[in-house]
Amino acid sequence: MLSNVRTLIFSLTFTAFLPGCRIGEPSRDGPRDDQPRLVLLYAPCTVNKRFLSPYNPQVNYTPRLEAFAREAAVFTRHRTEAGLSGIAYASLLTGHQATGHGVFAHPTTIADSVYDITEAFSEDGYDVFFWNDQRMGAADLNYGQGVPSENTFPRLLTADDQRFTKILDRLSTDPKYKAFVLVNFRVNHNPYRLNNLNSFLREHPSQLRGLEKMSRQEFQKFVQVYYEHDFQLRYDFERARQEQALSDADVKKLSRVIELLYKSNIPVLDRLFGDTVAAVDNAGLGDDAVIVFTADHGESMYRPHAPFKWSHGHALQADVLDVPLMIRGADPQIAAGRYGLVTRSIDVFPTLASCAKLRLPAGAQPEGIDIAERINGNRSRDLLAFSHTGMILPPFDRPYKIQKLMGRYLARFYPESDMGLTWVAVRAKDTVWKYRRLQNGAFGFQSFDLREDPGESRNIYDAADPQHQAMARRLQQYKDALVEAYRHWSAARVQAGLEPTDREQLRRLRELGYVQ
């Protein structure tokens, strides 16, 4: 069905997984001594790694993540497929990009024919669980499809959760028992919560540096501007600035206040994760567990030159696509330390499958690679990390809804629900190339040196440079493959009745602030 797409994708050095190609069942020899008995994939939503001490030594408010990182493999150039949660979680769980998992917008139901990590662990004898608090990567959209409904919990995972405690107790007493735990949730998603700010500033008063001269009334004014105009600040900043009469000085103060609100929720994430890891270790399972900390996507703070000033879904900014990845307990395959090789969200599934010695069914191999093989020198070529935006909204019957629900400024870049309008990017080491819609409405190429210019403010694309020419061709091929795959997937999805209703789509989108 997707033969042309496969040809394009093979030329980009990754393989396509065709829907419905699962063949055979893994052999069963009972529990094996070489498998970790607990595998925990912890993937919160909207994590800018610049606010985590393992990635920024100036951060002093994530002590638990810092302690975890000292015992883990920390990947410093890890990149997600997309800045939209539905696409990003599908990539993480299936080991495929959208050409293989079929999610091009969110919310989208994943087809049963797509094989995912929870099925792989379940079929290899693990009891599988899903703490599911992210509505775009939700169990009722078939994310975590290998998890029985009685093992799916639509809530945050806390260390004292009774069900989680029972899992740890059984692991401690039954040497033949194995469990895989998947966690997704959101505490950092916009609009950023205010209720943690006071305690954060009491514990970390230095975070007010630069705002000492701001009065309480002025501070509250900018907080109010943010909460009342969050949507417009993200999707039509200049209009919001004009209507709120914000001077250059006001914009600087507002951006500091918004960043502080985001930052104040990071310690909550640190405590939730740290307490969960401590519960595993206190149960005596630390040496028999593989624990992964990653994220679906990051978050962009204010940048004067960026098309969207506070955003994650609709541009290809580095602080959105470059997300944390830390793996503890995978020795000897992946020793603790820091690794600068480029890795991708599609590599998490095959890496955990390798660490757990899973027997995957024939034909169900992810397109990602086992990171351990790359680290240990079994592959010579550097990886390219391809990413893309999704369709701005699911394909409603009435395309004018983009402007109506999200604003005129956004509609300049994405006038319709059309996969042909997607932006694409590729990272190679510290250089990124993009093919995106520009202010004048035309698509154009850009390139940035992330080491010298992490904010991506200086376009260094040179149409006469052979390397830039080659990457431009790669990006065009990649986009063509995405567009063609979408057409096939869309037809199959409509025929199978997988598309949620307009009302259900809008409810989920409004819940997370994507539409008004």
C-alpha positions as CSV (number, residue, x, y, z in Angstrom):
1,M,0.0,0.0,0.0
2,L,2.8,2.4,0.8
3,S,5.4,1.2,-1.6
4,N,6.3,4.7,-2.8
5,V,6.6,6.0,0.7
6,R,8.9,3.1,1.6
7,T,11.2,3.9,-1.2
8,L,11.5,7.5,0.0
9,I,11.9,6.5,3.6
10,F,14.6,4.0,2.9
11,S,16.6,6.7,1.1
12,L,16.5,8.7,4.3
13,T,18.1,5.8,6.2
14,F,15.2,4.7,8.2
15,T,12.6,1.9,7.4
16,A,8.9,2.1,7.2
17,F,6.6,-0.2,9.3
18,L,3.5,-1.0,7.3
19,P,0.1,-1.2,9.1
20,G,-1.1,-4.8,9.4
21,C,2.2,-6.5,8.9
22,R,2.5,-8.2,12.3
23,I,3.4,-11.8,11.7
24,G,3.7,-14.6,14.2
25,E,4.0,-14.7,18.0
26,P,7.1,-14.7,20.1
27,S,8.3,-18.0,21.5
28,R,7.7,-18.6,25.2
29,D,10.3,-20.2,27.4
30,G,9.1,-18.8,30.7
31,P,10.9,-16.1,32.7
32,R,14.5,-15.5,31.9
33,D,17.3,-14.4,34.3
34,D,18.7,-11.8,31.8
35,Q,15.6,-9.6,31.8
36,P,15.0,-6.7,34.2
37,R,11.9,-7.4,36.2
38,L,10.7,-3.8,36.2
39,V,10.9,-1.4,33.3
40,L,9.5,2.1,33.9
41,L,9.0,4.5,31.0
42,Y,8.3,7.9,32.6
43,A,7.4,10.5,29.9
44,P,5.8,13.7,31.2
45,C,4.5,16.3,28.8
46,T,6.1,19.7,28.0
47,V,9.6,19.6,29.5
48,N,12.1,22.2,28.5
49,K,15.4,20.5,29.4
50,R,17.0,23.9,30.0
51,F,15.2,23.9,33.4
52,L,16.6,20.6,34.5
53,S,20.0,20.5,36.3
54,P,21.3,17.4,34.4
55,Y,21.2,19.7,31.3
56,N,21.9,23.0,32.9
57,P,24.3,23.2,35.8
58,Q,22.9,26.6,36.8
59,V,19.6,25.0,37.8
60,N,19.4,24.4,41.6
61,Y,15.8,23.2,42.0
62,T,15.8,19.6,40.5
63,P,17.9,17.7,43.1
64,R,16.2,14.4,42.5
65,L,16.6,14.4,38.7
66,E,20.3,15.4,39.3
67,A,20.8,12.5,41.7
68,F,19.1,10.2,39.1
69,A,21.4,11.5,36.3
70,R,24.5,10.7,38.3
71,E,23.6,7.0,38.0
72,A,22.1,7.1,34.5
73,A,23.1,7.5,30.9
74,V,22.3,11.1,30.0
75,F,21.7,11.9,26.3
76,T,22.4,15.5,25.4
77,R,21.2,15.5,21.8
78,H,18.0,13.6,22.0
79,R,15.2,14.8,19.7
80,T,11.5,14.1,19.5
81,E,9.5,13.7,16.3
82,A,7.1,16.6,16.8
83,G,6.0,19.3,19.2
84,L,2.4,18.0,19.3
85,S,1.8,15.4,22.1
86,G,-0.3,13.0,20.0
87,I,2.4,12.6,17.4
88,A,5.3,12.6,19.8
89,Y,3.8,9.9,22.1
90,A,3.0,7.8,19.1
91,S,6.6,8.0,18.0
92,L,7.9,7.1,21.5
93,L,5.6,4.1,22.0
94,T,5.8,2.6,18.5
95,G,9.4,3.3,17.5
96,H,8.1,4.8,14.2
97,Q,7.5,8.2,12.7
98,A,4.1,9.2,11.4
99,T,4.7,7.3,8.2
100,G,4.5,4.1,10.4
101,H,2.2,5.0,13.3
102,G,-0.3,7.1,11.3
103,V,-0.7,10.0,13.7
104,F,-0.5,13.3,11.8
105,A,-2.6,15.5,14.1
106,H,-4.0,15.2,17.5
107,P,-6.3,13.9,18.8
108,T,-6.0,10.8,16.6
109,T,-6.8,7.2,17.4
110,I,-3.9,4.8,16.8
111,A,-4.9,1.8,14.6
112,D,-4.9,-1.7,16.1
113,S,-2.5,-2.8,13.4
114,V,0.3,-0.6,14.8
115,Y,2.5,-2.5,17.1
116,D,3.6,-0.7,20.3
117,I,5.9,-1.1,23.2
118,T,3.2,-2.1,25.7
119,E,2.2,-5.0,23.4
120,A,5.9,-6.1,23.1
121,F,6.3,-6.3,26.9
122,S,2.9,-7.9,27.4
123,E,3.7,-10.6,24.8
124,D,7.0,-11.3,26.5
125,G,5.4,-12.1,29.8
126,Y,5.4,-8.7,31.5
127,D,2.4,-7.4,33.4
128,V,1.8,-4.0,31.8
129,F,0.4,-0.8,33.4
130,F,-0.4,2.7,32.2
131,W,-0.8,5.8,34.4
132,N,-2.4,8.0,31.8
133,D,-3.0,11.7,32.5
134,Q,-2.3,13.2,29.1
135,R,-5.5,13.4,26.9
136,M,-3.6,13.5,23.6
137,G,-1.7,10.3,24.3
138,A,-4.7,8.6,25.9
139,A,-5.7,5.0,26.4
140,D,-9.1,5.7,24.8
141,L,-7.2,6.8,21.7
142,N,-5.4,3.4,21.7
143,Y,-2.2,4.6,23.1
144,G,-0.7,1.8,25.3
145,Q,-2.9,-0.7,23.5
146,G,-1.2,-3.7,25.1
147,V,-2.4,-2.6,28.6
148,P,-5.6,-4.2,29.9
149,S,-8.3,-1.7,30.9
150,E,-8.1,-2.7,34.5
151,N,-4.4,-1.8,34.5
152,T,-5.0,1.7,33.0
153,F,-5.3,4.6,35.5
154,P,-6.4,8.0,34.2
155,R,-4.4,9.9,36.9
156,L,-1.0,11.0,38.0
157,L,1.3,8.3,39.3
158,T,2.4,9.1,42.9
159,A,4.8,7.0,44.8
160,D,2.2,6.0,47.4
161,D,-0.4,5.0,44.8
162,Q,-1.9,1.8,46.1
163,R,-1.8,0.0,42.8
164,F,1.9,0.9,42.3
165,T,2.7,-0.2,45.8
166,K,1.1,-3.6,45.1
167,I,3.3,-3.9,42.0
168,L,6.4,-3.2,44.0
169,D,5.4,-5.6,46.7
170,R,4.8,-8.4,44.3
171,L,8.1,-7.7,42.5
172,S,9.8,-7.9,45.9
173,T,8.3,-11.2,46.9
174,D,7.9,-13.1,43.5
175,P,11.2,-13.5,41.6
176,K,9.3,-14.7,38.5
177,Y,7.1,-11.6,38.3
178,K,7.9,-8.9,35.7
179,A,6.2,-5.5,35.2
180,F,6.3,-2.7,32.6
181,V,5.0,0.6,33.7
182,L,4.2,3.5,31.3
183,V,3.6,7.0,32.7
184,N,2.4,10.2,30.9
185,F,1.0,13.3,32.5
186,R,1.2,17.1,32.4
187,V,2.2,19.5,35.2
188,N,4.1,21.9,32.9
189,H,1.6,22.4,30.1
190,N,0.4,25.9,29.4
191,P,-1.4,27.8,30.9
192,Y,1.3,27.3,33.6
193,R,-0.1,26.7,37.1
194,L,0.2,29.6,39.6
195,N,-0.3,27.6,42.8
196,N,3.3,26.5,43.1
197,L,4.9,29.9,42.7
198,N,4.9,31.2,46.3
199,S,6.6,28.0,47.7
200,F,9.0,28.0,44.8
201,L,10.1,31.6,45.5
202,R,10.4,30.9,49.2
203,E,12.7,28.0,48.6
204,H,14.6,29.6,45.7
205,P,14.6,33.4,46.2
206,S,17.5,33.8,43.8
207,Q,15.0,33.1,40.9
208,L,13.6,36.6,41.4
209,R,16.9,38.0,40.3
210,G,16.2,40.8,37.8
211,L,12.7,41.3,39.1
212,E,13.6,42.8,42.5
213,K,12.4,46.3,41.5
214,M,9.1,45.1,40.3
215,S,6.3,45.9,42.7
216,R,3.7,43.3,43.8
217,Q,1.0,45.2,41.8
218,E,3.1,45.2,38.6
219,F,4.0,41.5,39.0
220,Q,0.3,40.7,39.5
221,K,-0.5,42.8,36.4
222,F,1.7,40.7,34.2
223,V,0.4,37.5,35.7
224,Q,-3.1,38.7,34.9
225,V,-2.1,39.6,31.3
226,Y,-0.7,36.1,30.9
227,Y,-3.8,34.2,32.2
228,E,-6.3,36.4,30.4
229,H,-4.4,36.4,27.0
230,D,-2.4,33.2,27.0
231,F,-3.9,32.0,23.8
232,Q,-3.3,35.2,21.9
233,L,0.2,35.6,23.3
234,R,1.0,32.2,21.8
235,Y,-0.7,32.4,18.5
236,D,-0.9,36.2,17.7
237,F,1.7,37.9,19.8
238,E,1.9,41.2,18.0
239,R,-1.9,41.7,18.2
240,A,-1.8,40.9,21.9
241,R,1.0,43.3,22.4
242,Q,-0.8,46.1,20.6
243,E,-4.1,45.6,22.3
244,Q,-2.4,45.4,25.8
245,A,-0.2,48.4,25.0
246,L,3.0,46.5,26.0
247,S,6.2,48.5,25.6
248,D,9.6,46.7,24.9
249,A,10.3,47.0,28.7
250,D,6.9,45.4,29.4
251,V,7.5,42.5,27.1
252,K,10.8,41.8,28.9
253,K,9.1,41.8,32.2
254,L,6.2,39.8,31.0
255,S,8.5,37.2,29.5
256,R,10.4,36.9,32.8
257,V,7.1,36.4,34.7
258,I,5.9,33.8,32.3
259,E,9.2,31.9,32.5
260,L,9.0,32.1,36.3
261,L,5.5,30.5,36.2
262,Y,6.7,27.7,34.0
263,K,9.8,27.2,36.1
264,S,7.9,27.1,39.4
265,N,6.2,23.8,38.3
266,I,9.4,22.0,37.5
267,P,10.1,21.1,41.2
268,V,6.7,19.4,41.2
269,L,7.9,17.2,38.4
270,D,11.2,16.6,40.2
271,R,9.4,15.5,43.3
272,L,6.9,13.2,41.5
273,F,9.7,11.4,39.6
274,G,12.2,11.4,42.5
275,D,9.6,9.9,44.9
276,T,8.7,7.2,42.3
277,V,12.4,6.3,41.9
278,A,12.9,6.2,45.6
279,A,9.9,3.9,46.0
280,V,11.5,1.5,43.5
281,D,14.9,1.7,45.3
282,N,13.4,1.3,48.8
283,A,11.6,-1.8,47.6
284,G,15.0,-3.3,46.9
285,L,14.5,-3.3,43.1
286,G,17.0,-0.7,42.1
287,D,19.4,-3.3,40.6
288,D,16.6,-5.1,38.8
289,A,14.9,-2.2,37.1
290,V,15.4,-0.1,34.0
291,I,14.0,3.4,34.5
292,V,13.7,5.9,31.6
293,F,13.0,9.6,32.0
294,T,12.1,11.5,28.8
295,A,9.3,13.8,27.5
296,D,7.0,14.1,24.5
297,H,8.2,17.6,23.6
298,G,9.7,20.7,25.2
299,E,8.5,24.2,25.5
300,S,9.7,27.5,23.9
301,M,10.1,30.6,26.0
302,Y,10.0,34.1,24.5
303,R,12.2,34.7,21.5
304,P,11.9,38.0,19.6
305,H,12.7,36.4,16.2
306,A,10.5,33.3,16.5
307,P,7.2,33.2,14.6
308,F,5.4,32.0,17.8
309,K,6.7,33.5,21.1
310,W,5.4,30.9,23.5
311,S,4.6,27.7,21.9
312,H,5.4,24.0,21.2
313,G,3.2,22.6,18.6
314,H,3.5,24.7,15.4
315,A,7.1,25.6,14.9
316,L,10.3,23.5,14.8
317,Q,12.2,25.3,17.6
318,A,15.1,23.5,19.3
319,D,13.9,24.0,22.8
320,V,10.7,22.2,21.7
321,L,12.3,19.3,19.8
322,D,15.4,18.7,21.9
323,V,14.1,16.8,25.0
324,P,15.6,15.0,27.9
325,L,16.5,11.3,27.8
326,M,18.0,9.6,30.8
327,I,18.2,5.8,31.2
328,R,19.2,4.1,34.5
329,G,19.8,0.4,35.0
330,A,20.7,-0.6,31.4
331,D,24.2,-1.7,32.3
332,P,26.2,-3.3,30.8
333,Q,24.5,-2.3,27.5
334,I,24.4,1.4,28.3
335,A,26.8,2.5,31.0
336,A,26.1,5.6,33.2
337,G,27.6,8.7,31.7
338,R,26.9,11.5,29.3
339,Y,26.5,10.8,25.6
340,G,26.5,13.4,22.9
341,L,25.4,11.3,19.9
342,V,22.1,12.3,18.3
343,T,19.2,10.0,19.4
344,R,15.5,10.1,18.5
345,S,12.2,9.3,20.2
346,I,11.8,6.4,17.8
347,D,15.0,4.8,19.3
348,V,13.5,4.4,22.8
349,F,11.3,1.4,22.0
350,P,14.0,-0.7,20.3
351,T,16.5,0.3,23.0
352,L,14.2,-0.9,25.8
353,A,13.3,-4.0,23.9
354,S,17.0,-4.8,23.6
355,C,17.7,-4.0,27.3
356,A,14.8,-6.4,28.3
357,K,15.8,-9.1,25.7
358,L,12.3,-9.0,24.2
359,R,11.5,-11.4,21.4
360,L,9.6,-9.2,19.0
361,P,7.3,-10.8,16.5
362,A,8.6,-11.1,12.9
363,G,7.7,-8.0,10.9
364,A,7.2,-5.8,14.0
365,Q,10.7,-4.3,14.2
366,P,10.6,-0.5,14.9
367,E,12.4,1.8,12.5
368,G,14.4,3.3,15.3
369,I,17.7,1.7,16.4
370,D,19.0,0.3,19.6
371,I,21.1,3.1,21.2
372,A,23.3,0.5,22.9
373,E,24.6,-0.7,19.5
374,R,25.4,2.9,18.6
375,I,27.2,3.5,21.8
376,N,29.2,0.3,21.6
377,G,30.5,1.1,18.1
378,N,28.4,-1.4,16.1
379,R,27.1,1.3,13.8
380,S,29.4,3.8,12.1
381,R,27.2,6.5,10.6
382,D,25.9,9.4,12.6
383,L,22.2,9.5,13.0
384,L,20.0,12.1,11.5
385,A,17.0,13.2,13.6
386,F,14.0,14.1,11.4
387,S,11.1,16.1,12.9
388,H,8.0,17.8,11.6
389,T,5.0,19.8,12.6
390,G,1.6,18.2,12.4
391,M,-1.6,19.3,10.7
392,I,-2.6,22.4,12.7
393,L,-6.0,20.8,13.4
394,P,-7.5,17.4,12.6
395,P,-9.1,17.4,9.2
396,F,-12.5,19.0,10.0
397,D,-15.0,19.2,7.2
398,R,-14.8,23.0,7.2
399,P,-11.2,24.3,6.7
400,Y,-12.1,27.9,7.7
401,K,-12.1,26.7,11.3
402,I,-8.4,27.2,11.6
403,Q,-8.8,30.9,11.3
404,K,-12.0,30.9,13.4
405,L,-10.6,28.8,16.2
406,M,-7.0,29.7,16.3
407,G,-6.6,33.2,14.7
408,R,-5.6,35.0,11.6
409,Y,-1.9,35.1,12.4
410,L,-1.6,31.4,12.7
411,A,-3.7,30.9,9.5
412,R,-1.0,32.9,7.6
413,F,1.3,29.9,8.1
414,Y,-1.3,27.1,8.2
415,P,-4.3,28.4,6.2
416,E,-5.9,24.9,6.0
417,S,-5.9,21.4,7.6
418,D,-3.5,20.2,5.0
419,M,-0.5,17.9,5.5
420,G,1.2,19.7,2.6
421,L,1.7,22.7,4.8
422,T,3.7,20.8,7.4
423,W,7.2,22.1,8.3
424,V,10.1,19.6,8.4
425,A,13.5,19.7,10.1
426,V,16.6,17.5,10.4
427,R,19.4,17.6,13.0
428,A,22.9,16.3,12.3
429,K,25.2,16.7,15.3
430,D,24.9,20.4,16.2
431,T,23.5,21.7,12.9
432,V,19.8,21.8,12.1
433,W,18.1,22.4,8.7
434,K,14.5,23.4,8.3
435,Y,12.0,23.7,5.4
436,R,9.2,25.9,6.6
437,R,6.7,28.5,5.6
438,L,8.1,32.0,5.9
439,Q,6.5,35.3,6.7
440,N,5.9,36.0,3.0
441,G,3.9,32.8,2.6
442,A,6.5,30.9,0.6
443,F,8.4,27.8,1.8
444,G,12.1,28.2,2.3
445,F,15.1,26.5,3.8
446,Q,16.9,27.6,6.9
447,S,19.9,26.3,8.9
448,F,21.2,27.0,12.3
449,D,24.3,26.1,14.4
450,L,22.9,25.0,17.7
451,R,26.3,25.1,19.5
452,E,26.9,28.8,18.6
453,D,23.3,29.9,18.3
454,P,21.0,27.7,20.5
455,G,18.2,30.3,20.1
456,E,18.3,29.8,16.3
457,S,18.4,33.5,15.6
458,R,21.0,33.5,12.7
459,N,20.1,31.6,9.5
460,I,23.2,30.2,8.0
461,Y,21.6,28.4,5.1
462,D,23.8,28.6,2.0
463,A,22.1,27.4,-1.2
464,A,25.5,27.1,-2.9
465,D,26.9,24.8,-0.1
466,P,26.9,21.1,-1.2
467,Q,26.0,19.9,2.3
468,H,23.1,22.3,2.5
469,Q,21.9,21.2,-0.9
470,A,22.0,17.6,0.1
471,M,20.1,18.3,3.3
472,A,17.5,20.4,1.4
473,R,16.9,17.4,-0.9
474,R,16.6,15.1,2.2
475,L,14.0,17.4,3.7
476,Q,12.0,17.6,0.5
477,Q,12.0,13.8,0.3
478,Y,11.0,13.5,3.9
479,K,8.1,15.9,3.5
480,D,6.9,14.2,0.4
481,A,7.0,10.8,2.2
482,L,4.9,12.3,5.1
483,V,2.3,13.8,2.7
484,E,1.9,10.6,0.7
485,A,1.7,8.5,3.9
486,Y,-0.9,10.8,5.3
487,R,-3.1,10.3,2.2
488,H,-3.0,6.5,2.6
489,W,-3.5,6.5,6.3
490,S,-6.3,9.0,6.1
491,A,-8.3,6.9,3.6
492,A,-7.7,3.8,5.8
493,R,-8.8,5.6,8.9
494,V,-12.0,7.0,7.4
495,Q,-12.9,3.5,6.1
496,A,-12.2,2.0,9.5
497,G,-14.2,4.7,11.3
498,L,-11.3,5.7,13.5
499,E,-11.7,9.5,13.4
500,P,-13.2,11.0,16.5
501,T,-16.2,13.2,16.1
502,D,-15.8,16.9,15.6
503,R,-17.2,17.5,19.0
504,E,-14.8,15.1,20.7
505,Q,-11.8,16.5,18.9
506,L,-12.7,20.0,19.9
507,R,-13.3,19.0,23.5
508,R,-9.8,17.6,23.8
509,L,-8.2,20.5,21.9
510,R,-9.9,23.1,24.2
511,E,-9.0,21.1,27.3
512,L,-5.3,21.7,26.5
513,G,-5.7,25.2,25.2
514,Y,-5.1,24.6,21.5
515,V,-8.3,26.2,20.3
516,Q,-10.7,28.8,21.8
